[in-house]
Amino acid sequence: MSPLLAIDGLTAGYGGLPIIDNINLLVAQKEIIVVIGPNGAGKSTVLKSVFALTSILSGSIRFADQEIAGIATQKLVPMGICAVPQTRNIFPSLTVRENLDIGTYAAPPRNRAQVEEGVLTLFPDLKQKLDQPAGELSGGQRQMVTLGRALMSEPKLLLLDEPTAGLSPAYLERIFDLILAIRQTGITILMVEQNARQALSIADRAYVLVNGRNFASDTGANLLANDEIRRSFLGGSRPS
């Protein structure tokens, strides 16, 4: 079976300046794929390139066997790709329900009420807050809103850029559990994450980037156990 997403020899950046160079990455259906690496490695640029937010200088991005490099962002959502950015990812003056509704604009779901019910089943914290302005929620609850809004378009592939950034340790664990729950619904996830150890613990496979290039790739478990990866990217201690 062909991978859901295949990135081959991708060089991309901003304003003609390359940030990533000759990146190769495969994502099979229903996998959680994690991209880790030091700051400035180009991790977020990979996600933004898939979502048509960079200048692609060379290489290929194929989604469901279709070349998507050069296809506009607004056309990618109806195809089944949705992204959750790291910052400015909610509309604080709008209610939780209104934020969720925005997720249906580019790709209206087949049954809106049913999809919303599924979202609220995944994120029960939001059930009693549907009429509350999203800006009044905690950081963890706001992240649930952004994830829920993305799911309202019934994506096949969900791009997550640092989904636990700035969250308390309690909410960090909950968000990772929710990402696993989202995968259980059949959605494929490509994620950039700063909490590398926790991310690798839930990853089917992972890619390590350094200086905009592929450095290593393996299963999440194997990378956690790799001495070089542990010393360079995971703080040096062995996983418990």
C-alpha positions in Angstrom: 0.0 0.0 0.0 1.3 3.5 -0.9 2.0 5.9 2.0 -0.6 8.5 2.7 2.1 11.2 2.6 5.4 10.9 0.8 8.0 13.7 0.9 10.9 13.1 -1.5 14.0 15.3 -1.9 12.2 18.4 -0.5 14.1 21.7 -0.4 11.9 24.6 0.8 12.1 27.8 2.7 10.9 31.4 2.7 11.6 34.1 0.1 13.9 31.9 -1.9 16.1 31.1 1.1 16.2 27.3 1.8 15.5 26.2 5.4 15.2 22.5 4.7 17.3 20.6 2.2 16.6 17.3 0.5 14.2 16.1 3.1 12.7 12.6 2.8 9.8 11.4 4.9 7.0 8.8 4.7 3.8 8.6 6.6 1.6 5.5 6.4 -2.1 5.6 7.1 -3.1 5.7 10.8 0.5 6.3 11.9 1.7 8.8 14.4 4.9 10.3 12.9 7.0 12.6 15.0 9.7 15.1 13.8 12.2 16.1 16.5 15.5 18.0 16.5 17.2 21.1 17.9 15.8 24.6 17.5 16.3 25.8 14.0 16.5 22.3 12.5 13.6 23.1 10.1 11.0 20.9 11.8 8.1 23.4 11.5 9.1 24.2 8.0 8.4 20.6 7.0 4.8 20.9 8.2 4.4 24.3 6.6 5.7 23.0 3.3 3.0 20.2 3.4 0.4 22.9 4.1 1.6 25.2 1.3 3.0 27.9 3.6 6.6 27.9 2.2 8.4 28.4 -1.1 9.1 24.9 -2.4 12.4 25.0 -4.3 12.7 21.4 -5.4 11.3 18.0 -4.5 8.0 16.3 -4.3 5.1 16.1 -1.8 2.5 13.4 -2.5 -0.7 13.0 -0.6 -2.8 9.9 -1.4 -0.8 9.4 -4.5 -1.4 13.0 -5.8 1.3 15.6 -6.1 0.3 18.5 -3.8 3.4 20.7 -4.0 2.1 24.1 -5.3 -1.6 23.4 -4.4 -3.0 26.3 -2.4 -3.7 25.8 1.3 -7.5 26.4 0.9 -7.6 23.5 -1.5 -5.7 21.1 0.7 -8.3 21.1 3.5 -11.1 19.6 1.3 -8.6 17.0 0.2 -8.2 15.9 3.8 -5.2 17.8 5.2 -5.7 20.0 8.3 -3.1 21.8 10.4 -3.0 23.0 14.0 -0.4 25.9 14.3 1.6 26.5 17.4 0.5 30.1 18.0 -2.5 32.2 17.4 -4.6 29.1 17.0 -7.9 30.2 18.5 -10.3 33.1 18.1 -10.5 34.3 21.7 -13.5 36.5 21.4 -15.6 33.7 19.7 -17.3 31.0 21.7 -16.0 27.5 21.8 -18.9 26.4 19.5 -18.1 29.2 17.0 -14.4 28.2 17.0 -15.5 24.6 16.2 -17.8 25.9 13.5 -14.9 27.6 11.7 -13.4 24.2 11.2 -16.3 23.4 8.9 -16.0 26.3 6.5 -13.3 25.0 4.1 -14.6 21.4 4.2 -18.2 21.1 5.5 -18.6 17.6 7.2 -21.2 15.2 5.9 -23.1 15.3 9.1 -22.1 18.3 11.2 -24.0 17.3 14.4 -22.5 13.8 14.3 -19.0 15.2 13.8 -19.4 17.7 16.7 -20.7 14.9 18.9 -17.6 12.9 18.1 -15.4 15.9 18.9 -17.1 16.5 22.2 -16.7 12.8 23.1 -13.0 13.1 22.6 -12.9 16.4 24.5 -15.5 16.2 27.2 -14.0 19.3 29.0 -15.6 21.4 26.2 -19.1 20.1 26.6 -20.0 22.6 29.3 -18.1 25.5 27.7 -19.6 25.6 24.2 -21.1 29.1 24.8 -18.1 30.4 26.7 -15.5 32.7 24.9 -12.5 30.6 24.0 -10.2 33.3 25.4 -11.4 32.5 28.9 -10.3 28.9 28.8 -7.1 27.4 30.2 -4.2 26.7 27.9 -4.9 23.0 27.8 -8.6 23.6 27.1 -7.7 26.1 24.3 -5.5 23.4 22.7 -8.5 21.1 22.9 -10.5 23.7 21.0 -7.9 23.9 18.3 -7.7 20.1 17.9 -11.5 19.9 17.9 -11.8 22.6 15.2 -9.3 20.7 13.0 -11.3 17.5 13.4 -14.5 19.2 12.3 -13.3 19.0 8.7 -13.0 15.2 9.0 -9.3 15.2 8.0 -7.3 12.2 6.8 -4.0 13.8 7.8 -3.6 16.1 10.9 -0.5 18.3 11.1 0.4 19.3 14.6 3.0 21.9 15.3 4.2 21.8 19.0 0.8 20.8 20.4 2.1 20.8 24.0 4.0 24.1 23.9 3.4 26.2 27.0 1.1 23.7 28.7 1.3 22.5 32.3 2.7 19.0 32.9 -0.8 17.7 33.7 -2.2 19.0 30.4 0.8 17.9 28.5 0.1 14.3 29.4 -3.6 14.7 28.5 -2.8 16.1 25.1 -0.6 13.2 24.3 -3.3 10.8 25.4 -5.8 12.7 23.2 -3.4 12.5 20.2 -3.5 8.7 20.7 -7.3 8.8 20.9 -7.5 10.8 17.7 -5.3 8.2 15.9 -7.7 5.5 17.1 -10.5 7.2 15.1 -8.5 6.5 12.0 -6.7 9.8 11.5 -3.1 9.9 10.5 -0.8 12.4 12.5 2.4 14.1 11.5 3.6 16.0 14.5 6.5 18.4 15.4 7.1 18.3 19.2 9.6 19.9 21.6 8.9 17.3 24.3 10.9 14.8 22.4 11.0 11.9 24.9 7.2 12.0 25.5 6.6 12.3 21.7 8.8 9.4 20.9 6.9 7.3 23.4 3.7 7.5 21.4 5.3 7.6 17.9 5.1 4.7 15.5 8.1 6.2 13.8 10.1 9.4 14.0 12.5 11.5 12.1 15.4 13.5 13.5 16.3 16.7 11.7 19.6 18.6 12.1 20.5 21.8 10.2 17.6 21.3 7.9 18.5 17.8 6.8 17.5 14.3 7.7 19.8 13.0 10.5 18.1 9.8 11.7 14.8 7.9 11.5 13.5 4.8 13.2 10.6 3.6 15.4 9.9 5.8 18.4 11.0 3.0 20.7 14.3 2.4 18.9 15.2 6.1 19.0 14.4 6.3 22.7 16.9 3.5 23.2 19.5 4.9 20.9 22.5 6.1 22.9 23.5 8.8 20.4 20.0 10.1 20.0 19.5 10.1 23.8 22.7 12.0 24.5 22.1 14.6 21.7 18.4 15.2 21.9 16.8 13.6 25.0 18.9 15.0 27.8 21.2 12.0 28.2 19.3 9.8 30.7 17.9 6.4 29.9 14.2 6.1 29.5 12.5 4.8 32.6 
